Amino acid sequence: MKVKRTRPNDSIIINNLFTFATIVMITITIVLYNTFIVEPQKKEETTLSKVEKLPCQKETPTKVIIKNHELVKKSYKAIEKGYYKIEGSFLKLEENSKIEDIIKLAEVDSYIKSLLNINPKEDLQKYLKIKYEIIESSKDNLNAGTIITSFRINSKEIFFMQSDFKFMYKNAIKERVDCSIKVYKNYVQN
């Protein structure tokens, strides 16, 4: 029995040729469009990228997020006039937490007031909220805990800083709070 060799239909060959030609033309069109018509967006160096890290930020893992740099600069005027409130809390991950025995929220509040050198006014309608959370890490973690500090205007966060502390001591916690206020002031000045 002789095997008949089949050849593809001419229509299939022409169809494949036109499909290939179409793909090549579309690719050339996209490349030319991106090269000559669309102008690439230039990355402008922002003022935030010019702000250098403070030495206290380099001691432990620190994360800073600025939502609006202009509002951060203006927010310091509210602090200078005493239009701010401080709100703090603990987040305990262990049942037998010792964080409240080490430091009290009132102590941290008064420490922040002493760092700002301006007492807050009472019964304010509009104010800058300085919110901090002291988070005690689990025993498996390398750090003793984390302090999250945020500055908010009308419940919108404009400045956020997260910083770890290595040891569960009062001075270590105060050191991280001090660092967060210094970093905030650094962003206000630059």
C-alpha positions in Angstrom: 0.0 0.0 0.0 1.3 3.3 -1.0 1.0 6.2 1.5 -0.3 9.3 -0.2 1.6 12.4 0.9 -0.7 15.2 1.7 0.0 18.8 1.3 -1.8 21.5 3.3 -4.4 23.5 1.5 -3.3 26.7 -0.1 -5.9 28.6 1.8 -4.4 27.4 5.2 -0.9 28.6 4.0 -2.3 32.0 3.0 -4.3 32.3 6.2 -1.2 31.6 8.3 0.9 34.0 6.3 -1.6 36.8 6.8 -1.9 36.1 10.6 1.9 36.3 10.9 2.0 39.5 8.9 -0.8 41.0 11.1 1.2 40.2 14.3 4.3 41.7 12.9 2.5 44.9 11.9 0.8 45.3 15.3 4.1 44.8 17.1 5.9 47.4 14.9 3.0 49.8 15.5 3.2 49.4 19.3 6.9 49.8 19.3 6.8 53.0 17.2 3.9 54.4 19.3 5.8 53.9 22.5 9.1 55.2 21.1 7.9 58.3 19.3 4.4 59.3 20.3 4.2 58.6 24.1 6.7 60.7 26.1 8.2 58.8 29.0 7.4 60.1 32.4 10.4 61.5 34.1 10.9 60.6 37.7 11.3 63.9 39.5 13.3 63.8 42.7 10.9 64.5 45.5 11.8 66.4 48.6 11.1 63.2 50.6 13.9 61.4 48.8 16.3 64.2 49.9 15.5 63.7 53.6 18.3 61.8 55.3 17.6 59.1 57.9 18.4 60.1 61.4 20.9 57.9 63.4 18.0 56.7 65.6 16.3 55.3 62.5 19.3 53.2 61.7 19.5 51.5 65.2 16.4 49.3 64.7 14.1 48.4 61.8 12.1 51.6 61.1 9.4 52.3 58.5 8.2 55.8 57.7 5.3 56.6 55.4 4.4 60.2 54.5 1.0 60.6 52.9 1.2 64.4 52.2 4.5 66.2 52.8 2.9 69.7 52.7 0.3 68.7 55.3 3.1 67.4 57.5 4.8 70.7 57.3 1.6 72.6 58.1 0.7 70.2 60.9 3.6 71.4 63.0 2.0 74.8 63.2 -1.0 73.2 65.0 1.4 71.7 67.5 3.1 75.0 68.1 -0.3 76.5 68.9 -1.2 73.6 71.2 -3.9 72.2 68.8 -3.1 68.6 69.3 -4.3 65.6 71.3 -2.3 62.5 72.3 -3.9 59.1 72.2 -2.1 55.9 73.2 -2.8 52.2 73.5 -1.2 48.9 74.2 -1.5 45.8 72.1 -0.6 42.6 74.0 0.1 39.4 72.2 0.7 37.3 75.3 -1.7 36.6 78.1 0.9 37.3 80.8 1.9 40.6 79.4 4.3 42.8 81.4 4.2 45.9 79.3 1.8 47.8 81.6 4.1 47.0 84.5 7.0 48.5 82.7 5.5 51.8 81.4 2.1 53.5 81.7 0.3 55.3 78.9 0.2 58.5 81.0 4.0 58.4 81.3 4.3 58.1 77.5 1.8 61.0 77.0 3.7 63.3 79.4 7.0 62.3 77.7 5.6 63.3 74.3 4.4 66.6 75.7 7.8 67.2 77.2 9.4 66.5 73.8 7.1 68.9 72.0 7.6 71.6 74.8 4.0 72.8 74.3 1.0 71.7 76.3 -2.1 70.8 74.4 -5.2 73.0 74.7 -8.4 71.6 76.1 -11.8 71.2 74.5 -10.7 71.5 70.9 -13.0 70.9 67.9 -10.2 70.7 65.3 -6.9 69.3 66.2 -3.9 67.2 65.2 -4.1 63.7 66.7 -0.8 62.1 67.7 -1.7 58.4 68.0 0.7 55.8 69.2 0.5 52.0 69.9 2.9 50.0 71.9 2.8 46.5 70.6 4.4 43.7 72.7 5.9 41.0 70.5 5.5 37.3 71.1 8.4 35.6 72.9 9.5 33.9 69.7 10.3 37.3 68.0 13.8 38.8 68.1 12.5 42.2 69.1 10.6 42.9 72.4 8.0 45.1 70.6 7.1 47.8 68.2 5.9 51.3 68.5 3.6 52.7 65.8 3.2 56.5 65.8 0.9 58.3 63.5 -0.1 62.0 63.1 -3.7 62.5 61.8 -5.8 65.4 60.7 -9.5 64.7 60.5 -8.9 61.0 60.9 -6.6 61.0 57.8 -3.1 59.8 58.5 -0.4 62.2 57.2 2.6 60.7 58.9 3.3 57.1 60.0 6.3 55.6 61.7 6.8 52.0 62.9 9.9 51.3 64.9 11.0 48.2 66.8 12.6 48.2 70.3 14.9 45.4 71.3 14.4 45.2 75.0 11.4 45.5 77.2 12.7 48.5 79.3 11.2 51.8 79.9 14.2 53.7 78.5 14.1 51.6 75.3 10.4 52.5 74.7 11.0 56.2 75.5 14.0 56.1 73.1 11.7 54.9 70.2 9.1 57.5 71.1 11.8 60.2 71.1 13.0 58.9 67.7 9.5 59.1 66.2 9.1 62.7 67.3 12.6 63.6 66.0 11.8 61.9 62.6 8.5 63.8 62.4 10.3 67.1 63.1 13.0 66.2 60.5 10.3 65.8 57.8 8.7 69.1 58.9 12.0 70.9 58.5 13.0 69.4 55.1 
